[in-house]
Amino acid sequence: MLEIKSISKTFAQGSINEKRALQKVNLSLKEGEFVTVIGGNGAGKSTLFNGIAGVFSIDEGKILLDADDVTFDSEYKRSRLIGRVFQDPLKGTAFDMTIEENLAIALAKGEPLSLRPGLRKKDSHRLQERLELLDMGLENRLKSKVGLLSGGQRQALTLLMATIVKPKLLLLDEHTAALDPATAKKVMSLTQKFVTEENLCTLMITHNMKASLEFGTRTIMMHEGRIILDLQGEERNNMTIDKLIEQFEQRSGSEMDNDRMLLG
């Protein structure tokens, strides 16, 4: 479903601020595979996501989605194939539009460009049922402006919008990090439900080492723009946080000093 072939990205190339953010990264995901991505600050996690999403062009390599080469496609064109939820709940929704209008735009993904003022009658009931799954009372607030919602409500709505039309790939960029523990747990439960029900190919960045092993079907660790560890199957099932730290230090040649990861 997703094929990343030896992609590299260097920022400020040739200057004193040159940063090799990705170094010949290779990664392959099948449909339904849920991969958690972990690594310290500057490891290349967000750069990898932005490269896949087309936020910027990569320097070399190829990116294929469902066997289609999207390496040179624009971010807008890729957005029709990729669902993404960011860490900041303020991203992903239009705050000055209603819940209904935001959902209408999400539902129109992949169709000819249009901005319908509201939902079509045949879609309304189905979307209300989907909103009920969030268990946040939003199914009764379709005419409310999104800007009036709490951070947790907006993030849950963004998750719903990212998956309401099945994407080829779902990118979750620390999407629960800005939420309080109870809300984060709820959004993560919804994530598991949507990913499992729709059999979504998913990549999720997290700084929480426990969560990286608890959720998904596979865990990769990045360091200095490379994937240094790829855990799956029995090896992942038997992995502990202590062993994960040990593996990181052995493969990276440095100690793990990222408090967010260690405390997680």
ABEGO torsion letter per residue (X at the ends): XBBBBGBBBBBGBGBAABBBABBGBBBBBBBGBBBBBBEBBGAGAAAAAAAAAGABBBABEBBBBGGBBAAABBAAAAAAABBBBBABAABGBBAABBAAAAAAAAAABGBBBBBBABBBAAAAAAAAAAAAAAGAGAAAAAABBAAABBAAAAAAAAAAAAAABBBABBBBBGAAAABBAAAAAAAAAAAAAAAAAAGBBBBBBBABAAAAAABEABBBBBBGGBBABBBBEAAAAABBAAAAAAAAAAAAGBBBABAAAAAX
